Amino acid sequence: MENKNRLTLNGLTTANIIYIAVSLAMIGVSLYLTKHFYNTHFPMPGMTGDSLCNADGFWGCDKATLSSLGSLFNIPTAFFGIIIGLMGIFGNVFPSERSEKTAKFFVYLNFVGCVGLFLFSLIVLKGLCPFCTIYYTLSGIAAFLFFKYSKVNAFPEIKPTAIYALMTIIPVFFMYSYFTDKMRTQSSLSVQYTAQYFTLNEMGDPAKESPYKIHEGSNSFSDSPLRLTVFSDFECPFCQSVSDQMHDLANEFKDRISIQYMFYPLDNACNPNIKGAFHKFACKAAYLAACDKNKFAEIHDFLFKRQDQLSFENISKWEKDFGLTGCFDNKQVQEEIMQTINAGEQFALKSTPTLILNGRKIEGTIPTIHLKAIMKEILEKLNK
């Protein structure tokens, strides 16, 4: 006999099917956010984050992931969303009134927590994590379903609570151990990267400052405690990773770092040091980026985000979209790009990306966490 005052005890009713779907979605979103937590804290070489979660400005996952509420004793907060979702699945596979009371209690508690996290993100972080917001919405739907269709008391019964606690404690133990071990390894690697950096030859900053700036922490590039020059190519995949790093570094060090850009297209259409059109769209992309110094930083980000869309036709279209004209036949633009290419001779440039950090050459990419460690050590030595 159907009991209209229960959500999970009447089989596959419409409300219960929705609850099952919501629970599965909560598990999926929470798994994604848990994975993002570990990718953010322990990126693989060349990895700069998860593109699905790396929207700019107001929307983005990293602010939440790296915040004080992004984890609890080094356990990603998102992991607990997996447990809430599993309660919904198990509550339907093994339905009972005690199970429904317990699930209702924790679904309500979870929703209150989500409201708190939502307000924290808006007020303190000044932004929202898109996947977190999806989870908050799913939590609200689950809470509403219990409010509307379940009249049992929201109370954590001993047996089901103990089962869910065991489901939580075991993976938490392994995650805590994993995080601790990774942090220890990461710290050791940062020490190695930093030590290696200070063994590099001091070659000095480029003889001529680039007019193309990604971030200006001081009025003059030479006045910044941290001076980073990036030799790059808009068609180079690893350069795209470095371009993403630059914003992270600028946010971390703010007025203590200046970042300038040097064009080094791996394309013989404008770079005489290259024997062929290795990156056949790189020179035209460089002409567009160099066309207006005031728009350089914007176009720089635009091109790297659309690296897979580079073509002669698209670059010509984007010139119009940015309200520019004559970028590709402008002799002054071509001369300035040639000057940045020639600047590479000072450093015996062989490939992109190449970074010049306070006069020392770094070829290729370094995970952001280790690059930050190097910069912190530089600042410590300078007492900045």
C-alpha positions in Angstrom: 0.0 0.0 0.0 1.4 3.4 -1.0 2.3 5.7 1.8 2.0 9.3 0.5 4.0 10.6 3.4 7.3 8.9 2.3 9.7 9.7 -0.4 11.7 6.5 -0.8 9.3 3.8 0.4 6.8 3.9 -2.5 9.0 2.6 -5.3 9.7 4.5 -8.4 7.3 7.4 -8.1 7.9 10.6 -10.1 9.3 12.3 -7.0 11.6 9.4 -6.1 12.9 9.1 -9.7 13.8 12.8 -9.5 15.5 12.2 -6.2 17.5 9.3 -7.6 18.5 11.4 -10.7 19.5 14.3 -8.4 21.6 12.0 -6.2 23.4 10.6 -9.2 24.1 14.2 -10.5 25.4 15.2 -7.0 27.8 12.3 -7.1 29.0 13.2 -10.6 29.5 16.9 -9.8 31.2 16.1 -6.5 33.6 13.6 -8.2 34.5 16.2 -10.7 35.1 18.8 -8.0 37.2 16.4 -6.0 39.3 15.6 -9.0 39.7 19.3 -9.7 40.8 19.9 -6.1 43.7 17.4 -6.5 44.6 18.7 -10.1 44.8 22.2 -8.7 46.9 21.4 -5.7 49.1 18.8 -7.5 49.2 19.7 -11.2 51.1 17.5 -13.6 53.9 19.1 -15.5 52.4 21.4 -18.2 49.0 21.3 -16.6 47.4 24.6 -15.9 44.0 23.5 -14.7 40.7 22.1 -15.9 39.3 24.1 -18.8 35.7 23.2 -17.9 36.2 24.9 -14.5 38.5 27.7 -15.5 36.2 30.5 -16.5 37.5 34.0 -16.0 36.3 36.8 -13.7 33.2 36.1 -11.6 32.9 32.4 -12.6 35.7 30.0 -11.8 36.5 27.0 -9.6 40.0 27.8 -8.3 38.9 30.6 -5.9 36.6 28.1 -4.1 39.1 25.2 -4.4 42.0 27.2 -2.9 39.9 29.0 -0.2 39.8 28.2 3.5 36.5 26.4 2.9 37.7 24.4 -0.1 38.9 21.6 2.2 38.5 20.3 5.7 41.7 19.0 7.3 43.1 18.6 3.7 40.0 16.6 2.6 38.2 18.3 -0.3 34.8 19.7 0.8 33.4 18.3 -2.5 34.0 14.7 -1.3 31.2 15.0 1.3 28.8 15.7 -1.6 29.6 12.2 -2.9 28.4 10.8 0.5 25.2 12.8 0.3 24.5 11.5 -3.2 25.2 7.9 -2.1 22.7 8.3 0.7 20.1 8.9 -1.9 21.1 5.8 -3.9 21.4 3.5 -0.9 18.2 4.9 0.6 16.4 3.6 -2.5 18.2 0.3 -2.8 17.6 -0.5 0.9 14.5 1.6 1.7 13.4 1.9 5.4 11.9 4.6 7.5 15.1 4.8 9.6 17.1 5.3 6.4 14.7 8.0 5.2 14.9 9.9 8.5 18.7 9.8 8.4 18.9 10.9 4.7 16.4 13.7 5.3 18.5 15.0 8.2 21.7 15.0 6.3 20.1 16.4 3.1 18.8 19.3 5.2 22.1 19.8 6.9 23.9 19.6 3.5 21.6 22.3 2.1 22.2 24.6 5.0 25.9 24.2 4.4 25.5 24.9 0.7 23.7 28.2 1.5 26.6 29.1 3.8 29.2 28.3 1.1 27.1 30.2 -1.5 27.1 33.3 0.6 30.8 32.9 1.5 31.6 32.7 -2.3 29.6 35.8 -3.1 30.6 38.0 -0.1 34.2 36.9 0.6 35.5 35.3 -2.7 33.6 37.8 -4.9 32.8 35.0 -7.4 31.1 31.7 -7.9 32.3 28.2 -8.8 30.0 27.1 -11.6 30.1 23.4 -10.7 29.7 24.3 -7.0 26.6 26.3 -8.0 25.2 23.3 -9.8 25.7 21.2 -6.7 24.0 23.9 -4.5 21.0 23.8 -6.9 20.8 20.0 -6.8 21.0 20.2 -2.9 18.1 22.6 -2.9 16.1 20.3 -5.1 16.8 17.3 -2.8 15.9 19.3 0.3 12.6 20.4 -1.4 11.7 16.8 -2.3 12.0 15.7 1.3 10.1 18.8 2.5 7.3 18.2 0.0 7.0 14.4 0.0 8.5 13.1 3.3 6.7 13.7 6.6 9.1 11.6 8.7 11.2 13.4 11.3 14.6 14.5 10.1 16.7 12.5 12.6 20.0 10.6 12.3 19.2 7.1 13.3 22.1 5.2 14.8 22.5 2.3 12.3 22.3 4.1 9.0 24.4 7.0 10.4 27.1 4.5 11.5 27.1 2.9 8.0 27.5 6.3 6.3 30.2 7.3 8.9 32.1 4.2 8.0 31.7 5.0 4.3 33.2 8.4 5.0 36.0 7.6 7.4 37.7 4.9 5.3 38.3 7.1 2.2 39.0 10.1 4.3 41.9 8.3 5.9 43.4 7.4 2.5 42.8 10.9 1.1 44.4 12.5 4.1 47.5 10.2 3.8 47.6 10.9 0.0 47.4 14.6 0.5 50.1 14.6 3.2 52.5 12.5 1.0 51.9 14.7 -2.0 52.5 17.8 0.0 55.8 16.4 1.2 56.8 15.4 -2.3 55.8 18.7 -3.7 57.7 20.6 -1.1 60.8 18.5 -1.9 60.4 19.2 -5.6 60.0 22.9 -5.0 63.3 22.9 -3.1 64.9 21.1 -6.0 63.5 23.5 -8.6 64.6 26.5 -6.5 68.1 25.2 -6.0 68.4 24.4 -9.7 67.3 27.9 -10.6 70.0 29.5 -8.6 72.6 27.4 -10.4 71.6 29.0 -13.8 73.9 31.6 -15.3 73.0 35.2 -14.7 72.4 36.5 -18.2 70.7 39.8 -17.3 67.3 41.1 -18.4 66.8 41.8 -22.1 68.9 44.8 -23.2 65.8 46.5 -24.5 62.5 46.5 -22.6 59.5 45.2 -24.5 56.6 47.6 -25.1 54.2 44.6 -24.8 53.2 44.0 -21.2 51.1 41.2 -19.7 51.3 42.7 -16.1 52.9 45.8 -14.8 53.7 45.8 -11.1 55.7 49.0 -11.2 56.1 52.0 -13.5 59.3 50.6 -15.0 60.0 46.9 -15.7 63.5 47.2 -14.3 62.1 48.5 -10.9 60.2 45.3 -10.2 61.6 42.9 -7.6 60.3 40.1 -9.9 61.0 40.6 -13.6 59.7 38.0 -16.0 60.2 38.1 -19.7 58.2 35.6 -21.8 59.5 34.5 -25.3 56.4 32.9 -26.8 54.5 31.9 -29.9 50.7 32.0 -30.2 50.6 28.6 -31.9 52.8 26.8 -29.4 50.8 24.5 -27.1 53.2 24.8 -24.1 53.1 28.6 -24.6 49.4 28.5 -24.0 50.0 26.8 -20.7 52.5 29.5 -19.7 50.0 32.2 -20.7 47.6 30.8 -18.2 50.3 30.8 -15.5 51.0 34.5 -16.0 47.6 35.5 -14.5 48.1 33.2 -11.5 51.5 34.8 -10.9 50.2 38.3 -11.3 47.4 37.6 -8.8 49.9 36.1 -6.3 52.6 38.7 -6.5 50.7 41.8 -7.6 52.9 44.9 -7.4 56.0 42.9 -6.9 56.1 41.4 -10.4 56.2 42.8 -13.9 55.7 40.5 -16.9 56.7 41.5 -20.5 56.1 39.6 -23.7 58.6 39.0 -26.5 57.3 37.7 -29.8 59.2 34.7 -31.1 57.0 33.0 -33.7 58.3 29.7 -35.0 57.4 30.8 -38.5 59.8 31.9 -41.2 57.2 34.4 -42.5 58.6 36.9 -40.0 61.3 35.1 -38.0 64.5 34.6 -40.1 65.9 32.2 -37.5 63.3 29.6 -38.4 63.9 27.5 -41.5 60.3 26.7 -42.3 56.7 27.6 -41.5 56.7 25.4 -38.4 53.7 27.3 -37.0 52.2 28.8 -40.2 49.7 31.1 -38.4 52.2 32.4 -35.7 53.4 35.5 -37.5 50.0 36.7 -38.5 48.8 36.2 -35.0 51.8 38.2 -33.7 51.0 41.1 -36.1 47.4 41.2 -34.7 48.6 41.1 -31.1 51.2 43.8 -31.7 49.0 46.1 -33.7 47.7 48.2 -30.7 49.8 48.2 -27.5 46.8 49.3 -25.4 44.9 46.2 -26.5 47.9 43.8 -26.4 47.0 42.0 -23.1 43.4 41.5 -24.2 44.4 40.2 -27.6 47.1 38.0 -26.0 44.6 36.2 -23.8 42.0 36.1 -26.7 44.5 34.3 -29.1 45.7 31.8 -26.6 42.2 30.8 -25.6 41.4 30.3 -29.3 44.6 28.6 -30.2 42.8 25.7 -31.8 40.9 28.2 -34.1 43.9 29.9 -35.5 43.7 30.4 -39.3 44.4 33.1 -41.7 40.7 33.8 -42.2 39.9 33.9 -38.4 42.9 36.2 -37.6 41.7 38.6 -40.3 38.2 38.5 -38.9 39.5 39.1 -35.4 41.3 42.2 -36.6 37.9 43.7 -37.5 36.3 42.4 -34.3 38.9 44.4 -32.3 38.3 47.5 -34.3 41.8 47.4 -35.9 43.0 48.0 -39.4 46.2 47.6 -41.3 47.8 45.3 -38.8 49.3 42.8 -41.3 51.1 45.4 -43.5 52.2 47.8 -40.8 56.0 48.3 -41.1 56.3 49.7 -37.6 54.5 46.6 -36.1 56.8 44.3 -38.2 59.9 46.2 -37.0 58.9 45.9 -33.3 58.2 42.2 -33.6 61.6 41.8 -35.3 63.2 43.6 -32.3 61.7 41.2 -29.9 62.9 38.3 -32.1 66.4 39.7 -32.1 66.2 40.0 -28.3 66.4 36.2 -28.3 70.0 36.3 -29.5 71.1 37.6 -26.1 69.9 34.3 -24.6 70.8 31.9 -27.4 67.1 31.2 -27.7 66.3 27.8 -29.1 62.6 27.1 -28.4 59.4 28.5 -27.0 58.4 29.0 -24.3 61.5 30.5 -22.8 61.3 32.5 -19.6 63.9 35.0 -18.3 63.3 35.4 -14.6 65.4 38.1 -13.0 68.1 37.5 -15.6 68.2 33.7 -15.5 66.9 31.6 -18.4 64.2 28.9 -17.9 63.5 26.8 -21.0 60.2 25.0 -21.3 57.5 24.9 -18.5 57.6 24.6 -14.8 54.5 23.8 -12.7 53.1 27.0 -11.2 53.5 25.8 -7.6 57.3 25.4 -8.2 57.6 28.6 -10.2 56.0 30.5 -7.2 58.4 28.8 -4.8 61.3 30.1 -6.9 59.9 33.6 -6.9 59.2 33.5 -3.1 62.9 32.6 -2.6 64.0 35.5 -4.8 61.9 37.9 -2.8 63.2 36.5 0.5 66.8 37.0 -0.7 65.9 40.5 -1.7 64.0 41.0 1.6 60.9 42.2 -0.3 
